[in-house]
Amino acid sequence: VQPDFVFYDAGVDIYMHDKLGRLKVSENGIRQRDRWVLDKCVSLGIPVAAVVGGGYDKDVDVLARRHAIVHEECSYVWRKHTMWSR
């Protein structure tokens, strides 16, 4: 089955120090997850929209950095697949 579209909610409540998520994933692990999901969608020709979600931290700058990971990985995948030439 190939979906027509993927709506990717890139929640960061999986982060190891998140008080609610408790999943013990590092920032690098979040980055690897986001890159894999985005790259898989693009490689299979499936349109994908990614949004930030989840994640709880009293330090909003640190939380914002975690949320920015998905945008950085979108940029990486865009460059990897030279999507500007499509």
CNS distance restraints for C-alpha pairs under 8 A (distance, minus, plus):
assign (resid   2 and name CA) (resid  46 and name CA) 7.72 0.50 0.50
assign (resid   3 and name CA) (resid  46 and name CA) 6.94 0.50 0.50
assign (resid   4 and name CA) (resid  46 and name CA) 6.43 0.50 0.50
assign (resid   4 and name CA) (resid  47 and name CA) 7.15 0.50 0.50
assign (resid   5 and name CA) (resid  46 and name CA) 5.89 0.50 0.50
assign (resid   5 and name CA) (resid  47 and name CA) 5.08 0.50 0.50
assign (resid   5 and name CA) (resid  48 and name CA) 5.90 0.50 0.50
assign (resid   6 and name CA) (resid  41 and name CA) 7.66 0.50 0.50
assign (resid   6 and name CA) (resid  46 and name CA) 7.00 0.50 0.50
assign (resid   6 and name CA) (resid  47 and name CA) 6.27 0.50 0.50
assign (resid   6 and name CA) (resid  48 and name CA) 4.64 0.50 0.50
assign (resid   6 and name CA) (resid  49 and name CA) 6.38 0.50 0.50
assign (resid   7 and name CA) (resid  48 and name CA) 5.88 0.50 0.50
assign (resid   7 and name CA) (resid  49 and name CA) 5.05 0.50 0.50
assign (resid   7 and name CA) (resid  50 and name CA) 6.11 0.50 0.50
assign (resid   7 and name CA) (resid  51 and name CA) 7.86 0.50 0.50
assign (resid   8 and name CA) (resid  48 and name CA) 6.89 0.50 0.50
assign (resid   8 and name CA) (resid  49 and name CA) 5.97 0.50 0.50
assign (resid   8 and name CA) (resid  50 and name CA) 4.59 0.50 0.50
assign (resid   8 and name CA) (resid  51 and name CA) 6.29 0.50 0.50
assign (resid   9 and name CA) (resid  50 and name CA) 5.97 0.50 0.50
assign (resid   9 and name CA) (resid  51 and name CA) 5.15 0.50 0.50
assign (resid   9 and name CA) (resid  52 and name CA) 5.94 0.50 0.50
assign (resid   9 and name CA) (resid  53 and name CA) 5.89 0.50 0.50
assign (resid  10 and name CA) (resid  34 and name CA) 7.05 0.50 0.50
assign (resid  10 and name CA) (resid  50 and name CA) 6.60 0.50 0.50
assign (resid  10 and name CA) (resid  51 and name CA) 5.93 0.50 0.50
assign (resid  10 and name CA) (resid  52 and name CA) 5.05 0.50 0.50
assign (resid  10 and name CA) (resid  53 and name CA) 5.72 0.50 0.50
assign (resid  10 and name CA) (resid  54 and name CA) 7.89 0.50 0.50
assign (resid  10 and name CA) (resid  70 and name CA) 6.76 0.50 0.50
assign (resid  11 and name CA) (resid  52 and name CA) 5.78 0.50 0.50
assign (resid  11 and name CA) (resid  53 and name CA) 4.11 0.50 0.50
assign (resid  11 and name CA) (resid  54 and name CA) 4.50 0.50 0.50
assign (resid  11 and name CA) (resid  55 and name CA) 6.34 0.50 0.50
assign (resid  11 and name CA) (resid  67 and name CA) 7.86 0.50 0.50
assign (resid  12 and name CA) (resid  30 and name CA) 7.17 0.50 0.50
assign (resid  12 and name CA) (resid  52 and name CA) 7.76 0.50 0.50
assign (resid  12 and name CA) (resid  53 and name CA) 6.57 0.50 0.50
assign (resid  12 and name CA) (resid  54 and name CA) 5.43 0.50 0.50
assign (resid  12 and name CA) (resid  55 and name CA) 4.62 0.50 0.50
assign (resid  12 and name CA) (resid  66 and name CA) 6.68 0.50 0.50
assign (resid  12 and name CA) (resid  67 and name CA) 6.77 0.50 0.50
assign (resid  13 and name CA) (resid  18 and name CA) 5.81 0.50 0.50
assign (resid  13 and name CA) (resid  20 and name CA) 6.84 0.50 0.50
assign (resid  13 and name CA) (resid  21 and name CA) 4.75 0.50 0.50
assign (resid  13 and name CA) (resid  22 and name CA) 7.74 0.50 0.50
assign (resid  13 and name CA) (resid  23 and name CA) 7.92 0.50 0.50
assign (resid  13 and name CA) (resid  53 and name CA) 7.95 0.50 0.50
assign (resid  13 and name CA) (resid  54 and name CA) 5.01 0.50 0.50
assign (resid  13 and name CA) (resid  55 and name CA) 3.85 0.50 0.50
assign (resid  13 and name CA) (resid  56 and name CA) 6.47 0.50 0.50
assign (resid  14 and name CA) (resid  18 and name CA) 6.88 0.50 0.50
assign (resid  14 and name CA) (resid  21 and name CA) 5.11 0.50 0.50
assign (resid  14 and name CA) (resid  22 and name CA) 6.47 0.50 0.50
assign (resid  14 and name CA) (resid  23 and name CA) 4.93 0.50 0.50
assign (resid  14 and name CA) (resid  24 and name CA) 6.52 0.50 0.50
assign (resid  14 and name CA) (resid  25 and name CA) 5.73 0.50 0.50
assign (resid  14 and name CA) (resid  30 and name CA) 7.85 0.50 0.50
assign (resid  14 and name CA) (resid  55 and name CA) 7.44 0.50 0.50
assign (resid  15 and name CA) (resid  21 and name CA) 6.96 0.50 0.50
assign (resid  15 and name CA) (resid  22 and name CA) 7.30 0.50 0.50
assign (resid  15 and name CA) (resid  23 and name CA) 6.45 0.50 0.50
assign (resid  15 and name CA) (resid  24 and name CA) 5.76 0.50 0.50
assign (resid  15 and name CA) (resid  25 and name CA) 4.77 0.50 0.50
assign (resid  15 and name CA) (resid  26 and name CA) 5.73 0.50 0.50
assign (resid  15 and name CA) (resid  27 and name CA) 6.70 0.50 0.50
assign (resid  15 and name CA) (resid  30 and name CA) 7.41 0.50 0.50
assign (resid  15 and name CA) (resid  55 and name CA) 7.52 0.50 0.50
assign (resid  16 and name CA) (resid  21 and name CA) 7.88 0.50 0.50
assign (resid  16 and name CA) (resid  22 and name CA) 6.28 0.50 0.50
assign (resid  16 and name CA) (resid  23 and name CA) 5.88 0.50 0.50
assign (resid  16 and name CA) (resid  24 and name CA) 3.48 0.50 0.50
assign (resid  16 and name CA) (resid  25 and name CA) 4.78 0.50 0.50
assign (resid  16 and name CA) (resid  26 and name CA) 5.72 0.50 0.50
assign (resid  17 and name CA) (resid  22 and name CA) 7.15 0.50 0.50
assign (resid  17 and name CA) (resid  24 and name CA) 6.96 0.50 0.50
assign (resid  18 and name CA) (resid  22 and name CA) 6.14 0.50 0.50
assign (resid  18 and name CA) (resid  55 and name CA) 6.68 0.50 0.50
assign (resid  18 and name CA) (resid  56 and name CA) 5.91 0.50 0.50
assign (resid  18 and name CA) (resid  57 and name CA) 6.70 0.50 0.50
assign (resid  19 and name CA) (resid  56 and name CA) 6.89 0.50 0.50
assign (resid  19 and name CA) (resid  57 and name CA) 7.78 0.50 0.50
assign (resid  20 and name CA) (resid  56 and name CA) 7.26 0.50 0.50
assign (resid  21 and name CA) (resid  55 and name CA) 7.69 0.50 0.50
assign (resid  25 and name CA) (resid  29 and name CA) 5.61 0.50 0.50
assign (resid  25 and name CA) (resid  30 and name CA) 6.67 0.50 0.50
assign (resid  26 and name CA) (resid  30 and name CA) 6.34 0.50 0.50
assign (resid  27 and name CA) (resid  31 and name CA) 6.25 0.50 0.50
assign (resid  27 and name CA) (resid  66 and name CA) 6.86 0.50 0.50
assign (resid  28 and name CA) (resid  32 and name CA) 6.16 0.50 0.50
assign (resid  29 and name CA) (resid  33 and name CA) 6.13 0.50 0.50
assign (resid  30 and name CA) (resid  34 and name CA) 6.17 0.50 0.50
assign (resid  30 and name CA) (resid  69 and name CA) 7.60 0.50 0.50
assign (resid  31 and name CA) (resid  35 and name CA) 6.08 0.50 0.50
assign (resid  31 and name CA) (resid  69 and name CA) 6.03 0.50 0.50
assign (resid  31 and name CA) (resid  70 and name CA) 7.08 0.50 0.50
assign (resid  31 and name CA) (resid  73 and name CA) 7.06 0.50 0.50
assign (resid  32 and name CA) (resid  36 and name CA) 6.08 0.50 0.50
assign (resid  33 and name CA) (resid  37 and name CA) 6.23 0.50 0.50
assign (resid  34 and name CA) (resid  38 and name CA) 6.09 0.50 0.50
assign (resid  34 and name CA) (resid  69 and name CA) 7.75 0.50 0.50
assign (resid  34 and name CA) (resid  70 and name CA) 5.85 0.50 0.50
assign (resid  34 and name CA) (resid  73 and name CA) 6.49 0.50 0.50
assign (resid  35 and name CA) (resid  39 and name CA) 5.80 0.50 0.50
assign (resid  35 and name CA) (resid  70 and name CA) 7.75 0.50 0.50
assign (resid  35 and name CA) (resid  73 and name CA) 5.45 0.50 0.50
assign (resid  35 and name CA) (resid  74 and name CA) 7.46 0.50 0.50
assign (resid  35 and name CA) (resid  76 and name CA) 7.98 0.50 0.50
assign (resid  35 and name CA) (resid  77 and name CA) 7.18 0.50 0.50
assign (resid  36 and name CA) (resid  40 and name CA) 5.88 0.50 0.50
assign (resid  37 and name CA) (resid  41 and name CA) 6.30 0.50 0.50
assign (resid  38 and name CA) (resid  42 and name CA) 6.27 0.50 0.50
assign (resid  38 and name CA) (resid  48 and name CA) 7.26 0.50 0.50
assign (resid  38 and name CA) (resid  73 and name CA) 7.66 0.50 0.50
assign (resid  38 and name CA) (resid  74 and name CA) 6.82 0.50 0.50
assign (resid  38 and name CA) (resid  77 and name CA) 6.92 0.50 0.50
assign (resid  39 and name CA) (resid  43 and name CA) 5.86 0.50 0.50
assign (resid  39 and name CA) (resid  77 and name CA) 5.95 0.50 0.50
assign (resid  40 and name CA) (resid  44 and name CA) 6.16 0.50 0.50
assign (resid  41 and name CA) (resid  45 and name CA) 6.18 0.50 0.50
assign (resid  41 and name CA) (resid  46 and name CA) 4.95 0.50 0.50
assign (resid  41 and name CA) (resid  47 and name CA) 6.73 0.50 0.50
assign (resid  41 and name CA) (resid  48 and name CA) 6.51 0.50 0.50
assign (resid  42 and name CA) (resid  46 and name CA) 5.76 0.50 0.50
assign (resid  42 and name CA) (resid  47 and name CA) 6.84 0.50 0.50
assign (resid  42 and name CA) (resid  48 and name CA) 7.57 0.50 0.50
assign (resid  42 and name CA) (resid  77 and name CA) 7.94 0.50 0.50
assign (resid  42 and name CA) (resid  81 and name CA) 7.99 0.50 0.50
assign (resid  50 and name CA) (resid  70 and name CA) 7.45 0.50 0.50
assign (resid  51 and name CA) (resid  70 and name CA) 7.93 0.50 0.50
assign (resid  52 and name CA) (resid  67 and name CA) 5.89 0.50 0.50
assign (resid  52 and name CA) (resid  70 and name CA) 7.39 0.50 0.50
assign (resid  53 and name CA) (resid  67 and name CA) 7.72 0.50 0.50
assign (resid  55 and name CA) (resid  63 and name CA) 6.99 0.50 0.50
assign (resid  56 and name CA) (resid  63 and name CA) 7.03 0.50 0.50
assign (resid  57 and name CA) (resid  62 and name CA) 7.51 0.50 0.50
assign (resid  57 and name CA) (resid  63 and name CA) 5.91 0.50 0.50
assign (resid  59 and name CA) (resid  63 and name CA) 6.36 0.50 0.50
assign (resid  60 and name CA) (resid  64 and name CA) 5.91 0.50 0.50
assign (resid  61 and name CA) (resid  65 and name CA) 6.23 0.50 0.50
assign (resid  62 and name CA) (resid  66 and name CA) 6.52 0.50 0.50
assign (resid  63 and name CA) (resid  67 and name CA) 6.33 0.50 0.50
assign (resid  64 and name CA) (resid  68 and name CA) 6.06 0.50 0.50
assign (resid  65 and name CA) (resid  69 and name CA) 6.71 0.50 0.50
assign (resid  67 and name CA) (resid  71 and name CA) 7.79 0.50 0.50
assign (resid  68 and name CA) (resid  72 and name CA) 6.31 0.50 0.50
assign (resid  69 and name CA) (resid  73 and name CA) 6.17 0.50 0.50
assign (resid  70 and name CA) (resid  74 and name CA) 6.11 0.50 0.50
assign (resid  71 and name CA) (resid  75 and name CA) 6.31 0.50 0.50
assign (resid  72 and name CA) (resid  76 and name CA) 6.27 0.50 0.50
assign (resid  73 and name CA) (resid  77 and name CA) 6.12 0.50 0.50
assign (resid  74 and name CA) (resid  78 and name CA) 6.03 0.50 0.50
assign (resid  75 and name CA) (resid  79 and name CA) 6.23 0.50 0.50
assign (resid  76 and name CA) (resid  80 and name CA) 6.05 0.50 0.50
assign (resid  77 and name CA) (resid  81 and name CA) 6.11 0.50 0.50
assign (resid  78 and name CA) (resid  82 and name CA) 5.98 0.50 0.50
assign (resid  78 and name CA) (resid  83 and name CA) 5.28 0.50 0.50
assign (resid  78 and name CA) (resid  84 and name CA) 7.59 0.50 0.50
assign (resid  79 and name CA) (resid  83 and name CA) 6.55 0.50 0.50
assign (resid  79 and name CA) (resid  84 and name CA) 7.99 0.50 0.50
assign (resid  82 and name CA) (resid  86 and name CA) 7.67 0.50 0.50
